[in-house]
């Protein structure tokens, strides 16, 4: 757990800590551009799946009742909690872009 968010991950400890550290740095930099009172934000959990197939069951459902296969990640927020869900992609840059994008929603 880092200040402001927690990470639940299927990845190994070192890889998970690396992603959490980068995400924390991104949020800190974002906070310099868009000042935010973190105490006003709902608690954030980042759920990082090791494979796209593991994440598939958690993708949002479209209007036809089918899982949106093109969704690389999602953000959901309620009064007391929020969550980001995504799968690690083959390209680290794609995973980084997705988690940073979802972090902006928070």
C-alpha positions as CSV (number, residue, x, y, z in Angstrom):
1,X,0.0,0.0,0.0
2,X,1.2,3.5,-0.8
3,X,-0.3,6.8,0.4
4,X,-3.5,7.4,-1.4
5,X,-4.0,4.0,-3.0
6,X,-3.5,0.3,-2.6
7,X,-2.5,-2.2,-5.3
8,X,-3.9,-5.7,-5.6
9,X,-1.8,-7.7,-8.1
10,X,-1.3,-11.1,-9.7
11,X,2.3,-10.0,-10.6
12,X,5.3,-10.7,-8.5
13,X,6.2,-8.4,-5.6
14,X,9.1,-6.6,-7.3
15,X,7.1,-5.9,-10.4
16,X,4.0,-4.8,-8.4
17,X,6.1,-2.4,-6.3
18,X,7.7,-1.0,-9.5
19,X,4.2,-0.3,-11.0
20,X,3.0,1.2,-7.7
21,X,6.0,3.5,-7.5
22,X,5.6,4.7,-11.0
23,X,1.9,5.3,-10.5
24,X,2.6,7.2,-7.3
25,X,5.1,9.4,-9.1
26,X,2.6,10.1,-11.9
27,X,-0.1,11.1,-9.4
28,X,2.4,13.4,-7.6
29,X,3.3,15.1,-10.9
30,X,-0.4,15.3,-11.8
31,X,-1.1,16.9,-8.5
32,X,1.5,19.6,-9.3
33,X,-0.5,20.5,-12.4
34,X,-4.0,20.0,-11.0
35,X,-3.9,20.6,-7.3
36,X,-6.2,18.1,-5.5
37,X,-7.2,17.6,-1.9
38,X,-6.5,13.8,-1.7
39,X,-8.5,13.6,1.6
40,X,-11.6,14.5,-0.5
41,X,-11.0,11.6,-2.9
42,X,-12.5,8.2,-2.3
43,X,-10.1,5.4,-1.4
44,X,-8.5,3.9,-4.5
45,X,-7.6,0.3,-5.2
46,X,-5.7,-0.6,-8.4
47,X,-6.3,-4.2,-9.5
48,X,-3.5,-5.4,-11.8
49,X,-4.1,-8.7,-13.6
50,X,-1.2,-10.7,-15.0
51,X,-3.0,-11.6,-18.2
52,X,-5.6,-10.2,-20.4
53,X,-7.6,-13.5,-20.1
54,X,-7.7,-13.0,-16.3
55,X,-9.0,-9.5,-16.7
56,X,-11.7,-10.4,-19.3
57,X,-14.3,-11.4,-16.8
58,X,-14.1,-7.9,-15.2
59,X,-14.4,-5.8,-18.4
60,X,-17.5,-3.6,-18.5
61,X,-20.6,-5.0,-20.2
62,X,-21.8,-3.2,-23.4
63,X,-25.4,-2.4,-24.3
64,X,-25.7,-5.9,-25.9
65,X,-24.8,-7.6,-22.6
66,X,-21.4,-8.7,-23.9
67,X,-18.0,-8.0,-22.4
68,X,-16.3,-5.1,-24.1
69,X,-13.2,-6.9,-25.6
70,X,-11.5,-3.7,-26.6
71,X,-11.3,-2.2,-23.1
72,X,-7.8,-2.2,-21.7
73,X,-8.7,-0.8,-18.3
74,X,-11.5,0.8,-16.4
75,X,-12.2,3.2,-13.5
76,X,-15.2,3.1,-11.2
77,X,-15.9,5.5,-8.3
78,X,-18.5,5.5,-5.6
79,X,-18.8,7.7,-2.5
80,X,-16.5,5.8,-0.3
81,X,-14.3,3.9,-2.8
82,X,-12.9,3.8,-6.3
83,X,-11.1,1.2,-8.3
84,X,-8.9,0.8,-11.4
85,X,-8.8,-2.6,-13.1
86,X,-6.5,-3.5,-15.9
87,X,-4.3,-6.3,-17.3
88,X,-0.6,-6.0,-17.8
89,X,-0.1,-5.8,-21.6
90,X,2.8,-7.2,-23.6
91,X,4.2,-3.7,-24.0
92,X,4.9,-2.0,-20.7
93,X,4.2,1.4,-22.3
94,X,0.6,0.3,-23.1
95,X,0.0,-0.8,-19.5
96,X,1.6,2.4,-18.2
97,X,-0.6,4.5,-20.5
98,X,-3.7,2.7,-19.4
99,X,-3.1,3.0,-15.6
100,X,-2.1,6.6,-15.9
101,X,-5.2,7.4,-18.0
102,X,-7.5,5.7,-15.4
103,X,-5.6,7.5,-12.6
104,X,-6.6,10.8,-14.2
105,X,-10.2,9.9,-13.7
106,X,-9.6,9.4,-10.0
